[in-house]
Amino acid sequence: MLPACGLKLVVISFGNLTHNGAKRLLRGDARDMDAIRAALEKAGVLVLADGEVVGERVG
């Protein structure tokens, strides 16, 4: 269903983001943006420097 709609699912593990011992995400860490950017780039979605997200249509 997702590819038919031109969407791509990108799963990011909490372990790649800043979190506490209870596995709850913490806010405001620049490393999180780097982890998110890397996951999106690996999935074939490009994130521009100003935060705009562009990519190819799936399907």
A tleap script that builds the chain and sets N, CA, C and O, in Angstrom:
source leaprc.protein.ff14SB
mol = sequence {
  NMET LEU PRO ALA CYS GLY LEU LYS LEU VAL
  VAL ILE SER PHE GLY ASN LEU THR HIE ASN
  GLY ALA LYS ARG LEU LEU ARG GLY ASP ALA
  ARG ASP MET ASP ALA ILE ARG ALA ALA LEU
  GLU LYS ALA GLY VAL LEU VAL LEU ALA ASP
  GLY GLU VAL VAL GLY GLU ARG VAL CGLY
}
set mol.1.N position { 0.813 -1.192 0.000 }
set mol.1.CA position { 0.000 0.000 0.000 }
set mol.1.C position { 0.864 1.266 0.000 }
set mol.1.O position { 0.585 2.203 -0.748 }
set mol.2.N position { 1.894 1.300 0.821 }
set mol.2.CA position { 2.714 2.512 0.893 }
set mol.2.C position { 3.379 2.851 -0.435 }
set mol.2.O position { 3.258 3.987 -0.894 }
set mol.3.N position { 4.085 1.900 -1.078 }
set mol.3.CA position { 4.705 2.247 -2.356 }
set mol.3.C position { 3.691 2.680 -3.408 }
set mol.3.O position { 3.991 3.535 -4.242 }
set mol.4.N position { 2.505 2.102 -3.379 }
set mol.4.CA position { 1.480 2.478 -4.353 }
set mol.4.C position { 1.056 3.932 -4.175 }
set mol.4.O position { 0.594 4.574 -5.118 }
set mol.5.N position { 1.217 4.441 -2.963 }
set mol.5.CA position { 0.853 5.834 -2.671 }
set mol.5.C position { 2.053 6.765 -2.777 }
set mol.5.O position { 1.936 7.959 -2.505 }
set mol.6.N position { 3.201 6.231 -3.170 }
set mol.6.CA position { 4.397 7.057 -3.301 }
set mol.6.C position { 5.094 7.321 -1.977 }
set mol.6.O position { 5.854 8.281 -1.857 }
set mol.7.N position { 4.841 6.475 -0.979 }
set mol.7.CA position { 5.450 6.648 0.339 }
set mol.7.C position { 6.473 5.562 0.596 }
set mol.7.O position { 6.366 4.454 0.071 }
set mol.8.N position { 7.464 5.886 1.407 }
set mol.8.CA position { 8.478 4.914 1.804 }
set mol.8.C position { 8.560 4.937 3.326 }
set mol.8.O position { 8.682 6.005 3.926 }
set mol.9.N position { 8.495 3.777 3.944 }
set mol.9.CA position { 8.585 3.665 5.396 }
set mol.9.C position { 10.047 3.606 5.801 }
set mol.9.O position { 10.803 2.771 5.303 }
set mol.10.N position { 10.443 4.489 6.702 }
set mol.10.CA position { 11.802 4.493 7.229 }
set mol.10.C position { 11.696 4.257 8.729 }
set mol.10.O position { 11.095 5.059 9.443 }
set mol.11.N position { 12.278 3.159 9.210 }
set mol.11.CA position { 12.224 2.812 10.626 }
set mol.11.C position { 13.536 3.235 11.273 }
set mol.11.O position { 14.620 2.884 10.806 }
set mol.12.N position { 13.418 3.991 12.353 }
set mol.12.CA position { 14.593 4.448 13.096 }
set mol.12.C position { 14.479 3.902 14.513 }
set mol.12.O position { 13.513 4.198 15.216 }
set mol.13.N position { 15.443 3.119 14.931 }
set mol.13.CA position { 15.440 2.528 16.258 }
set mol.13.C position { 15.688 3.599 17.321 }
set mol.13.O position { 16.461 4.533 17.108 }
set mol.14.N position { 15.023 3.451 18.464 }
set mol.14.CA position { 15.254 4.399 19.555 }
set mol.14.C position { 16.714 4.353 19.983 }
set mol.14.O position { 17.246 5.336 20.498 }
set mol.15.N position { 17.363 3.205 19.768 }
set mol.15.CA position { 18.758 3.064 20.152 }
set mol.15.C position { 19.691 3.979 19.378 }
set mol.15.O position { 20.810 4.247 19.815 }
set mol.16.N position { 19.234 4.459 18.231 }
set mol.16.CA position { 20.030 5.396 17.440 }
set mol.16.C position { 19.808 6.834 17.868 }
set mol.16.O position { 20.500 7.736 17.396 }
set mol.17.N position { 18.850 7.058 18.758 }
set mol.17.CA position { 18.512 8.401 19.213 }
set mol.17.C position { 18.844 8.540 20.696 }
set mol.17.O position { 19.022 7.543 21.395 }
set mol.18.N position { 18.925 9.779 21.170 }
set mol.18.CA position { 19.221 10.021 22.574 }
set mol.18.C position { 18.036 9.578 23.418 }
set mol.18.O position { 16.906 10.011 23.195 }
set mol.19.N position { 18.306 8.703 24.401 }
set mol.19.CA position { 17.240 8.181 25.249 }
set mol.19.C position { 17.783 7.927 26.652 }
set mol.19.O position { 18.993 7.909 26.880 }
set mol.20.N position { 16.851 7.731 27.582 }
set mol.20.CA position { 17.265 7.449 28.955 }
set mol.20.C position { 17.213 5.945 29.213 }
set mol.20.O position { 16.950 5.162 28.300 }
set mol.21.N position { 17.463 5.549 30.449 }
set mol.21.CA position { 17.489 4.135 30.807 }
set mol.21.C position { 16.143 3.445 30.664 }
set mol.21.O position { 16.078 2.221 30.550 }
set mol.22.N position { 15.065 4.229 30.669 }
set mol.22.CA position { 13.720 3.673 30.515 }
set mol.22.C position { 13.305 3.608 29.043 }
set mol.22.O position { 12.138 3.362 28.736 }
set mol.23.N position { 14.251 3.826 28.139 }
set mol.23.CA position { 14.023 3.807 26.691 }
set mol.23.C position { 13.069 4.916 26.238 }
set mol.23.O position { 12.376 4.776 25.230 }
set mol.24.N position { 13.041 5.994 26.978 }
set mol.24.CA position { 12.239 7.154 26.585 }
set mol.24.C position { 13.145 8.149 25.867 }
set mol.24.O position { 14.257 8.437 26.312 }
set mol.25.N position { 12.645 8.667 24.745 }
set mol.25.CA position { 13.437 9.614 23.970 }
set mol.25.C position { 13.607 10.923 24.717 }
set mol.25.O position { 12.693 11.391 25.396 }
set mol.26.N position { 14.799 11.511 24.583 }
set mol.26.CA position { 15.088 12.818 25.154 }
set mol.26.C position { 15.084 13.830 24.026 }
set mol.26.O position { 15.309 13.466 22.872 }
set mol.27.N position { 14.837 15.079 24.331 }
set mol.27.CA position { 14.700 16.103 23.294 }
set mol.27.C position { 15.968 16.925 23.100 }
set mol.27.O position { 16.799 17.060 23.999 }
set mol.28.N position { 16.083 17.470 21.888 }
set mol.28.CA position { 17.033 18.542 21.627 }
set mol.28.C position { 18.480 18.150 21.451 }
set mol.28.O position { 19.363 18.967 21.710 }
set mol.29.N position { 18.754 16.962 21.031 }
set mol.29.CA position { 20.141 16.560 20.852 }
set mol.29.C position { 20.496 16.609 19.368 }
set mol.29.O position { 19.801 16.014 18.544 }
set mol.30.N position { 21.565 17.310 19.025 }
set mol.30.CA position { 21.989 17.440 17.622 }
set mol.30.C position { 22.358 16.083 17.025 }
set mol.30.O position { 22.253 15.891 15.814 }
set mol.31.N position { 22.790 15.141 17.867 }
set mol.31.CA position { 23.130 13.799 17.362 }
set mol.31.C position { 21.893 13.107 16.802 }
set mol.31.O position { 21.999 12.285 15.891 }
set mol.32.N position { 20.711 13.437 17.346 }
set mol.32.CA position { 19.476 12.853 16.827 }
set mol.32.C position { 19.251 13.272 15.377 }
set mol.32.O position { 18.885 12.446 14.540 }
set mol.33.N position { 19.465 14.539 15.081 }
set mol.33.CA position { 19.296 15.014 13.703 }
set mol.33.C position { 20.274 14.302 12.774 }
set mol.33.O position { 19.919 13.966 11.644 }
set mol.34.N position { 21.490 14.072 13.232 }
set mol.34.CA position { 22.470 13.343 12.422 }
set mol.34.C position { 22.004 11.910 12.182 }
set mol.34.O position { 22.139 11.394 11.073 }
set mol.35.N position { 21.458 11.264 13.211 }
set mol.35.CA position { 20.977 9.883 13.076 }
set mol.35.C position { 19.782 9.819 12.131 }
set mol.35.O position { 19.686 8.904 11.313 }
set mol.36.N position { 18.877 10.778 12.239 }
set mol.36.CA position { 17.702 10.817 11.370 }
set mol.36.C position { 18.132 11.081 9.931 }
set mol.36.O position { 17.650 10.428 9.006 }
set mol.37.N position { 19.031 12.031 9.745 }
set mol.37.CA position { 19.524 12.352 8.402 }
set mol.37.C position { 20.195 11.119 7.775 }
set mol.37.O position { 19.972 10.820 6.602 }
set mol.38.N position { 21.009 10.411 8.554 }
set mol.38.CA position { 21.694 9.228 8.040 }
set mol.38.C position { 20.691 8.137 7.646 }
set mol.38.O position { 20.856 7.491 6.611 }
set mol.39.N position { 19.659 7.930 8.462 }
set mol.39.CA position { 18.650 6.908 8.152 }
set mol.39.C position { 17.882 7.266 6.885 }
set mol.39.O position { 17.596 6.393 6.065 }
set mol.40.N position { 17.548 8.537 6.721 }
set mol.40.CA position { 16.819 8.971 5.529 }
set mol.40.C position { 17.692 8.867 4.283 }
set mol.40.O position { 17.221 8.453 3.224 }
set mol.41.N position { 18.957 9.240 4.408 }
set mol.41.CA position { 19.865 9.127 3.272 }
set mol.41.C position { 20.068 7.664 2.885 }
set mol.41.O position { 20.125 7.340 1.699 }
set mol.42.N position { 20.179 6.776 3.880 }
set mol.42.CA position { 20.346 5.351 3.604 }
set mol.42.C position { 19.110 4.792 2.896 }
set mol.42.O position { 19.216 3.877 2.078 }
set mol.43.N position { 17.941 5.345 3.214 }
set mol.43.CA position { 16.684 4.895 2.604 }
set mol.43.C position { 16.455 5.528 1.230 }
set mol.43.O position { 15.476 5.211 0.554 }
set mol.44.N position { 17.346 6.411 0.823 }
set mol.44.CA position { 17.207 7.030 -0.486 }
set mol.44.C position { 16.438 8.331 -0.475 }
set mol.44.O position { 15.990 8.802 -1.520 }
set mol.45.N position { 16.282 8.911 0.696 }
set mol.45.CA position { 15.624 10.212 0.823 }
set mol.45.C position { 16.710 11.210 1.182 }
set mol.45.O position { 17.511 10.956 2.082 }
set mol.46.N position { 16.749 12.316 0.506 }
set mol.46.CA position { 17.786 13.319 0.719 }
set mol.46.C position { 17.255 14.426 1.611 }
set mol.46.O position { 16.151 14.925 1.389 }
set mol.47.N position { 18.029 14.818 2.622 }
set mol.47.CA position { 17.672 15.928 3.493 }
set mol.47.C position { 18.624 17.074 3.187 }
set mol.47.O position { 19.840 16.929 3.313 }
set mol.48.N position { 18.074 18.207 2.787 }
set mol.48.CA position { 18.891 19.367 2.472 }
set mol.48.C position { 19.318 20.082 3.749 }
set mol.48.O position { 18.755 19.843 4.817 }
set mol.49.N position { 20.301 20.949 3.640 }
set mol.49.CA position { 20.856 21.642 4.800 }
set mol.49.C position { 19.813 22.467 5.551 }
set mol.49.O position { 19.901 22.601 6.772 }
set mol.50.N position { 18.822 23.026 4.838 }
set mol.50.CA position { 17.819 23.850 5.510 }
set mol.50.C position { 16.694 23.021 6.119 }
set mol.50.O position { 15.724 23.577 6.633 }
set mol.51.N position { 16.818 21.691 6.066 }
set mol.51.CA position { 15.817 20.816 6.657 }
set mol.51.C position { 14.760 20.346 5.681 }
set mol.51.O position { 13.945 19.490 6.025 }
set mol.52.N position { 14.753 20.889 4.464 }
set mol.52.CA position { 13.784 20.448 3.471 }
set mol.52.C position { 14.085 19.015 3.065 }
set mol.52.O position { 15.244 18.651 2.864 }
set mol.53.N position { 13.052 18.211 2.946 }
set mol.53.CA position { 13.222 16.808 2.593 }
set mol.53.C position { 12.753 16.600 1.161 }
set mol.53.O position { 11.633 16.969 0.808 }
set mol.54.N position { 13.608 16.011 0.341 }
set mol.54.CA position { 13.257 15.686 -1.039 }
set mol.54.C position { 13.673 14.252 -1.306 }
set mol.54.O position { 14.562 13.728 -0.634 }
set mol.55.N position { 13.049 13.622 -2.266 }
set mol.55.CA position { 13.433 12.267 -2.604 }
set mol.55.C position { 12.678 11.808 -3.832 }
set mol.55.O position { 11.845 12.530 -4.379 }
set mol.56.N position { 12.982 10.610 -4.250 }
set mol.56.CA position { 12.319 10.050 -5.413 }
set mol.56.C position { 11.031 9.381 -5.013 }
set mol.56.O position { 10.918 8.831 -3.917 }
set mol.57.N position { 10.076 9.426 -5.886 }
set mol.57.CA position { 8.795 8.751 -5.666 }
set mol.57.C position { 9.019 7.243 -5.740 }
set mol.57.O position { 9.698 6.756 -6.644 }
set mol.58.N position { 8.456 6.521 -4.804 }
set mol.58.CA position { 8.598 5.069 -4.738 }
set mol.58.C position { 7.512 4.441 -5.584 }
set mol.58.O position { 6.363 4.882 -5.562 }
set mol.59.N position { 7.884 3.393 -6.342 }
set mol.59.CA position { 6.861 2.643 -7.074 }
set mol.59.C position { 6.730 2.975 -8.468 }
set mol.59.O position { 5.896 2.397 -9.165 }
savepdb mol mol.pdb
quit
